[in-house]
């Protein structure tokens, strides 16, 4: 018993982090690995032949059985409709041949059910059978007789090719397509513009707000509390609130901008490309400036007051103190704030989705919004996963660049 207690005592830290590791594996690592796997396949839910991950050739047995049943059903209808004896004899032979083809398929593929993995040679045999069936159907409807279900028969017969599922592994083709996709390039440029302008404005305003909150004054706690309210509001709620303010018919902000001449009419605020992007940036700056200020305020709190007192004795004014004391000592905090906000802004989705949905005409569409549309509107999960993977790589590069800069500054200090 004592040995067990000693073991747990020595390894308690590892035991305590096991739940966190399990959660990270389940909700972070595994989804990333699965998304990475999808990126190398032409995986599309709106295409029956590409609605799964297939490395080899496969055959859809349930769909095949259903298709053969419908073909036989329509042949039975045609046998009751046609008027010539030769046509009836031909239809009866076709029905016997269809049964023979089914038995041949089962002998090739065995007694397996569902989507069956098979060889390329078997697929070629099946394609030959499908070709024979198609030829027989075309020959039937070329006869001089009265038919009832030609269109339905042709539509059902086309499903025989759908039963054949080729490998949808395409390697790096999704990534090549992304690099040549003009919409990806455009949405990436919109994302970079949004990120640069919003983070720059948030840095300046956040620094000013942090300096105000750091001053010794009456009601400082109340000022800090009210300053953090915008950041505490959920982004989707804040976006909905700003959509009311930007409303062309009753929005206060839209009306005010129109009165001072920033826009021609209040309705232009969310209906023109530049105005809509500017509106999104303004809403984001309002929402996340307090977060930037909070991070910078943490850095201001650790700067000793003695430095300011000694510099004032040496004749330094407020501007000189800010330039030579505050900024150099605040650089690590600023870099951390920039890192967090840049990564968050680059992945922006909910603010744009609620305010404009990427409109008007896709002019405010970020790379995250476009990836969402590709994956869930077009159900092209392979292409969308490749796009998300490229986003993850870009975020990693940004993180690495900031961390390298941060390390250099820290060592320099």
C-alpha positions, 0 to 999 in steps of 0.5 A, a space after each residue: 500500500 505504501 508503495 502505491 501511495 509513493 508512486 501516486 505521490 511521485 507521479 501525481 502531476 502526470 495523473 492530474 493532467 491525464 483528463 486534459 490530455 484526453 480532452 485535447 486528443 478528442 476535441 483538438 488533435 483528432 479533428 485536426 488529423 481527420 481534417 488533414 485526411 479529408 484534404 487529400 480526397 475529393 470528398 463531396 457529400 452532394 456526389 454519391 460516388 464521392 461521399 466517402 473516403 475511398 483509397 481503392 475501387 468499390 461497388 455499391 451493392 445496395 444501390 445495384 440491387 435497387 437499380 436492377 429491381 427498378 429495371 426489371 419493374 419498368 421492363 414488366 411495365 413495357 411488356 404490358 404496354 408494347 403491342 408486337 410479339 417480337 418486342 415482348 419476346 425481346 423484353 422477356 429475354 432482357 429480364 432473364 439476362 438482367 437476372 443473369 447479370 445479377 448472379 454474375 455480379 454476386 459471383 464476382 463480388 461474393 456475398 458481401 453487402 454494403 459498399 464492397 471493396 474490389 479490384 480494378 479488374 472486377 470493375 472493368 468486368 462490371 463496366 462491360 456488363 453495364 455497357 451490355 445492359 445500356 446497349 440492350 435498353 437502347 436497342 429496345 427503345 429503337 424498336 417500332 413499338 409503343 413504350 410507356 417508361 423510356 425516360 424513367 428506364 434511361 434514368 434508372 439505368 444511368 444509376 448502374 454507373 453510379 454504383 461503381 465508386 472509384 478511388 477519390 484520393 487526389 493527393 495534393 490536387 486540392 491544394 493546387 486548386 486553392 492556389 489557383 482559385 481567385 476567390 481564395 486569393 480575394 478572401 485572403 486579401 480581405 482577411 489580411 486587410 481586415 486583420 491589419 487595420 483592425 489590429 492596428 487600430 485596436 493597438 493604438 486605442 488599447 494602449 491609450 485606454 490602458 494608460 487611462 485605466 492605469 492612472 491613479 484616479 477616483 472611480 478607476 475600478 468603475 472605469 475598468 469595469 465599464 471599459 471591459 463590457 464590450 469585450 464581455 459581450 458575445 461576438 454574435 450578440 455584438 454583431 447583431 447589435 451593430 447590424 441594428 445600428 447600421 440599418 439603413 432605415 433606422 440605424 443611428 450610426 448609418 443616419 449619423 454617417 449619412 448626415 456628416 457626409 461619410 456615405 451618400 445614403 444610410 442604406 449604403 453602409 452595408 450595401 457597398 463593398 468599402 463601407 461594409 468592410 469599414 463597418 465590420 472593422 469598426 464593430 471589431 475594434 469596438 468589441 476587442 479594444 478592451 481585450 487589447 487594453 487589458 493585456 497591455 494594462 497587465 504590462 503597465 502594472 509591473 513597471 515600477 513607479 520608482 523609474 518614473 520618479 527618478 526620471 522626473 527628478 532628472 528633468 524628463 517630461 511625460 513624453 520622454 518617460 513614455 518613449 524611454 521607459 513605458 514603451 521599452 518595458 511594455 514591448 513584451 506585453 504589446 507583442 503578446 497582445 498583438 499575437 493573440 489579436 492577430 491570430 483571432 482576427 485572421 480567423 474571423 468568422 462570426 462577426 462577418 457572418 452575422 453582419 454581412 454574411 460575406 456580402 454584398 456580392 462576397 466583397 467582405 468574405 473572409 477566408 473562414 467564411 468562404 471555407 464554411 460555405 465550401 464545406 457546409 453549403 457546397 458540401 465539398 469537405 475535401 476542398 474545404 478541409 484543404 483550405 482550413 489546413 492552409 489557414 492553420 499553416 498560415 496561423 502557425 507561421 504568424 505565431 512562429 513569427 511573433 514568438 521569434 520576435 518576442 523571444 528576441 525582445 525578451 532576451 534583449 531585455 
